[in-house]
Amino acid sequence: MSITATNITKRFGNYTALDHVDLKVPAKSLVALLGPSGSGKTTLLRIIAGLEFADPGSGSIHFGEEDVTQIPPGERGVGFVFQHYALFKHMTVAENVAFGLKVKKSSERPSVREIEARVRDLLQLVQLEELGARYPTQLSGGQRQRVALARALAVQPRVLLLDEPFGALDAKVRKDLRRWLRKFHDEINLTTVFVTHDQEEALEIADEVVIMNNARVEQVGSPQAVYDHPATPFVHKFLGNVNQIQLPWHGIIPGTSAPIEGNTALVRPHDIELVHFSPGRDGAPAQVLNVHAAGPIARVICRREDVQDLIEVEMARSYLSILQLREGARVLLRLRLRQSLHAEYAI
């Protein structure tokens, strides 16, 4: 079941949360709405769910070919998972999962035996089959979020919407759970949209990333496409670390013969090569200020001698051990990629 949002605008008083936003989510895909706080991603998710409505006459929401713009949330066939679980503390895990089925009107409600069977199947699907008799307070944060996911799936939704589902979890649990979600999605093949402000999370598990900023969509594409080919300076700076380099850069890009000209360019730390200083050698002279070698990637902070820019360089620790850098050492910085300085990135 695909999702299409067309020309969505939403204002809260004088504040514009969404400004003529379009979104297309392919059927059976896992799509991330990514952006800073206040960019409009949660408002868009809630409008898709029917928990909020766009400004009158501003646009429409379709599930497949069906226009659901005016359909209330309970009739849209949406499974919604909140950041803070929203589980009923007085109910067991099994009772929480069964809740949406038990409150259906009698003509649509499955039999008691069918509800029990579906709850068992869902708890097995989310790997909690042994915990059905426990209460939410007896579970870890990651387990509670999986219960919330099972509850959302119990009513057999047409689409699944997740609002920062891992935001309340610690870093280790969040990382484990998002990998589990990717595997889980591949098993159920249900069209899924999740909101996050965590770039690493979106790039790791989404089929497609929708990057939002200031109530608009900045770029849509695969994780690799938006990272390698950012469409705007905002996207480039938002996705990972970036250096803002004053131009001209006193050196030649390897593989080219032209000097770099311009004002300011955005270059990622791993696109800068660092070598020992040697008179007459190509590169921008700089001094090493700090060396951070914890983890698999080393980060070296340098100050350029010509314009006093601070430049961060990333490299493998094995290469760092070869260089034997020390604070205060004089080095040369060279740019690896010509596309790092395309005009579209210039400020």
N, C-alpha and C positions, 0 to 999 in steps of 0.2 A: 504494500500500500504506500504509494508516494504521497508526499506532502508538498503543497504549493501555497506560499503566501505571496500575495500580489499587492503592491502599493500600500503597505501598511503604515499608517501614521497614528501615533498615540501621544496625547499631551495630558499632563497633569497640571492644570492651571496654566502658568506661564512656562512650565518646564516641558520641553519636547523630549520624550523618551525614545520615540521612533519617528524617523523622518523619511517617508516614502520608501520603505524597505521591501525588497523582493527576496524570496528564498525558495529554492527548489531542492527537495530532499528525495533522492531516488529510492524506489522501493527496496526494502531489505538492507539498506545501507546504515552505517553508523556515522553520524555527522556531529561534529563539535561546533557549538557556538562559542567562540573564544574572543575575549576582549577584557579591558580593564573595568573596574567598578563604574557603573553609570553609563556604560556604552549602549545599553538597551537589550542585551541578550536575554535576561530573565523575563523582561516584559514581553519580548517576542515569543518566548516559550509559553508563557501564560496565555497569550492570545491564541496560540495554536491549540492549547488545551481547552480554551473556552472559559478560563478563570478570569480573564480580562477581555474586553472587547475593544477593537480599534475605534478611532474616532468615526462618527457617522459618515458614510459615503467614502471612506478613505481607501477601502480595499476589500480583499476577500481571502478566505482560507478554504482550500480544497484538500480532501483526502481522496486520492485517485481522481475520479471524475465527479465526485460528489461535493457540492458546495455546502460546507458546514459552518459558514460564517455566523449564522443566526441560531445554530443548534446549541442548546445548553450543554455544559461539560458532561453531565451524566449520560447523555445520549450520543456522544461523539465516538465512544469506543476508545478512550485514551487511558493508558496506564501512566500514572504520574508518581515519581519518587522524589521526595523532598530531601534537602540536605540533612535535616535533623530527624529523620526516620518517621516521626509522627506515629509511632506504635502505641497501642493501648496497653498501658502498664498493668491493668487488672486482668488482661487476657493472656493466655499462653501463646506460644509461638504459633501453634496450629490454629488456635482461635483467631489470631490476628490475620493469618493467611486466608482463613475461611470467611472473614467478615464481609467482604464485598459480595460474596455469593449468597450469604444468608439474608442480606438486606434487600435482595432483588424482590420485585413484586412476585406474588405467588405463581403467576402464569409463566414466569421466566426462571424461577428458582429451581435449581437442580434438586434431586432427592438427597436425603441425608447421606445415603451410601455413595452417591456420585460426588458430593462435596468432600467426603472423607477420602475418596480415592484421588480426587484432584489435588487435595492438600498433600497427600503422601507423595504424589508424583512431583509436585513443585518443590517440596522440601528436599527430595532426592536430587532434583535438578540443580538446586542451589547448595547442595552438599551439606544439608543440615537435618538429614532424616532422623538422626538420633536425638534431636533437641526439641521435638515438637511439644513436649510437656513442660518445658521451661518457660519462665517469664522473661520479658525483655531485660529486666535489671540483672538477670543472671547470664547475660550474653556480653561478648566484647562488642566494640563499636562496629567492626567489620561484619560480625555475625548479624547484628541488628540491621545493618544496611542490606544484607542479603535477604533477611526476612521481609523488609519493606519492598524489595524487588519481587519476591515471590508473591506478596499480597497484590502488587500491581498487576502481575501476570495472571492471577487467579480468575479474573473476570474476562480473560481472553481478549485483550485489547487489540485494536487494529494497529495502533502505533504506541511506542513507549517513549516517554519524556522524562528526563532526569535533570533536576536542578541542582548543580554542584553536589553530586551524590557523595563525593569523598571529602568535601571541604571540612567536615568536623572530625576527621580522622588524623592520626599522627602520620608522619611521612612514610615510615616503613609499611604500615598497614595500607595506606593509600596506594603505594606502589604495587603491593601484592594484589590488592583488590581490583585495580584498573586492568592489570594483566588478566585477572580472572574474568572481568567483564568482557574483554575482547574475545576470549575463548567462548564465553557463555553466549555472546551475540552470534558468533559463527554457528553455534548449535541450534539456536532458535530462529534465526533469520527473520527477525522482526524489525521493521523500520524504527530506528532509534535516533533521537536527538538529545544530546546532553550539553548542558551549560557548564563552562569552566573558565576560570581566569588563569589556569595553570598551563603555560605553553607546552611544557614537557608532556603533560598528560594528554593534551589534544594531539600533539604530533605523534605520540606513541601508539594510540589505539584507534584514532578516527580514520575512516575511509576518506572523508573530505572535511576540510576545516573552513568555517565561515568566520572571518575576522571582522569584528565590529568595533566602531569607534565613534563617539559623539553622535549616537542615534542612527548611524548609517553603516552599511556594509562596505568595508574597505577592499576586501579581496576574498575570493572563493577558489579553492583548489585542493589538490591532494597535499598531504603533509610535506612531501618533498618539494612540490612545486611552489608552495607559499614560502618555504624556507629558502630555497635556492634562487627563486625568482620573485622577490617581493615587489608588489606593484607600486607601493608608495613608501616614502621615508618612514611613516608611522609603522607600517608592517615590518620593515627592515629592523627598526629599533625595538619593536615589541617582541619579536621572535629571536630570543637569544641575545648574547652580548654583541655590542657593536662599538667600534671606534669612530668618532667624528674627527676626521683628519682635515686639517687646513692644507690647501693646495696653493702653489705647486709643491709636489713632493720631490725632493732633490735626489732623484735616482731614476733608474730605468726599470720598467716591468720586464722580468725575464720573458724572452720570446718576442719582444717588440723593440722598436728602435726609437719611438717617439717619447719625449718627456711628457709627464702628466701636467695638465693645466686646469685651472678652475678655481673654485673658492673653497668649498667643503665637501667631503665625500664620506660615505658610510662604508666601513670595511670591517668585516668580522675578524676577531682575533686569530682564528686559524688560517686566515688568508694573508697573514703577514709572516714573512720569513726573517729570522734573526741569525746573523753571522757575526763573527769577530770583526772588529774594525781593522781596516787595512787601507792606507792612503791610496787614492785613485780607484778604489773598488766601488762599484755601483751600490747606492743605497743612501738612506737618510741617516746621518750620524745621530746617535742617542746614547744616553747613559742609563744603566740598569739601576732602578730604585729598590725593587723588591722582587724576590723569587718565592713563589708559592708552589711547593712540590708535593703536597698531600693529594692522594688519589692518582688515577692513571694518567691524567693530563696535568702538565705543569703550566703555570701561568706566570709570566714575567711582565712586570710593570716597568716601562721605560719613559724617559723624558727626552723628546727631540731637542737637539741643540739649537736648531734654527728658529723655531717658533714656540718652544717650551710646551708643546702639547704632551699630555700623558697618553701613552699608547699601551694597550694590553695585547700581549702576544701569547697564543696557546701553542703548545708543542708536546710531543710525546716525552715522557720522563726519560726514556732511553736516549733521546737526542739531547736533552738537558744534561745528562750525565757525560755525554761526549764533549759538550761545550764547556763544562766546568765553570759556569758563570758565577760571579760574585757581585754583591752590591757595589756600585760605583764603577763597574767595568764599562768600557766604551765599546759600543757595538754599532752595527749597521742594520737598518730595517729596510726590507724590500717587499714589494707587493707581489703576491703570487698570481692574482687573477685580474685580467684586464676588465672583465665585466663588473668587478667590484666598483669601478669608477664610471659606469655608464651615466649619461646625463640624467636618467630617471631617478638616480639616487642623490644627485647634487642638491644642496640646500641653497 
